[in-house]
Amino acid sequence: MIEPHSFGWLHDAVSWLLMPSLAALLLGCAIAVIEAGIAVGERFHGLRRLRAGGNIAQVQAIARHRLERADLLARIPPMLGLMATIIPLGPGLAALGAGDPAQLASAVTVAFDATVLGLVAGIGGLVIGKLRRRWYEETLEAMEDAMEDRPVESMGQRA
């Protein structure tokens, strides 16, 4: 039979992850707000400038970079939120077993707050990513259509 206190070191190690997880969640929410602002700027000014530049490879590279950021934002904060949800529940349940429901209430509050932060940042990343994907596809299609409509001489090629 496994002694209940033989894995106290594991609990200590996992408990140490709670504060970095919460800090990363707050950072994820801040990044989501910043990315939303960047996306608004892209939509109303940046994409038009990129389209006017006419460099399809550059637009593809920028799109890939910005979509990767949005995808990471959509995936990582919900995972951190889950982690920061589960970590305080262990000690909270142990406190309930010891007759301290107030500590369980505190742990559950932290758990729910972490869940909400992770979902807020993740939803932000998902929405930003979906919008950006559509905007960049439209921009690239318009650029490719413009390239097809140009006369051969204007593209620097000779017939």
QUIHU-V784382 format. One record per pair of residues at least 12 apart in sequence whose ideal C-beta (glycine too) atoms are under 8 Angstrom apart, sorted by the first residue. I is the first residue (numbers start at 1). GAP is how many residues later the second one is. Records with the same first field share a line. If there is no record, write none. Layout:
I->GAP + GAP
//
This chain:
11->79 + 80
14->73 + 76
15->72 + 76
17->66 + 70
18->66 + 69 + 70 + 92
21->59 + 62 + 63 + 66 + 93
22->62 + 88 + 92 + 95
24->52 + 53 + 56
25->52 + 55 + 56 + 59 + 89 + 92 + 93 + 96
26->91
28->45 + 48 + 49 + 52 + 89 + 90 + 93 + 94
29->48 + 88 + 91 + 92 + 95
31->42 + 90
32->41 + 45 + 88 + 89 + 92 + 93 + 96
33->91
35->34 + 35 + 38 + 89 + 90 + 93
36->88 + 92
38->28
39->89 + 92 + 93
42->24 + 90 + 93
43->88 + 92
47->88 + 89 + 92
50->12 + 89
51->88 + 91 + 92
54->89 + 92 + 93
56->84 + 87 + 88 + 91
59->77 + 80 + 81 + 84
60->80
63->69 + 73 + 76 + 77
66->66 + 70
67->62 + 65 + 66 + 69
70->55 + 56 + 58 + 59 + 62
71->54 + 58
72->53
73->48 + 49 + 51 + 52 + 55 + 56
74->48 + 49 + 51 + 52 + 55
75->47 + 50
77->40 + 41 + 42 + 43 + 44 + 45 + 48
78->40 + 41 + 43 + 44
79->39
80->34 + 38
81->33 + 34 + 35 + 36 + 37 + 38 + 40 + 41
82->33 + 36
84->26 + 27 + 30 + 31 + 33 + 34
85->26 + 27 + 29 + 30 + 33
86->25
88->18 + 19 + 20 + 22 + 23 + 26
89->18 + 19 + 22
91->12 + 16
92->12 + 13 + 14 + 15 + 16 + 19
93->14
95->12
//
